[in-house]
């Protein structure tokens, strides 16, 4: 029952997000030509032209997430793990502050 509520609230949030973005895009003619929203299985993709900006995953486990978050310079703002399982054993580079 709790899982059903979680899925229902995730779907509602996805619909609200899609409606809000659609409304915003329709108010700005330039944005309407520039951005697209595509619904794929279990997620909603936000595209800038043909480039992915983010995906709203509403069935990603215990809570909905936006992943990946990609900036205008094509750099990712979000970590890969746990969405990409091969990233699990990678060592995060550290900066030596002592010398």
Secondary structure, 3 states (H helix, E strand, C coil): CHHHHHHHHHHHHHHHHHHHHHHHHHHCHHHHHHEEEEEECCEEEEEECCEEEEEEECCCCCCCEECCCECCCCCECCCCCCCCHHHCCCCCCCCCCCC
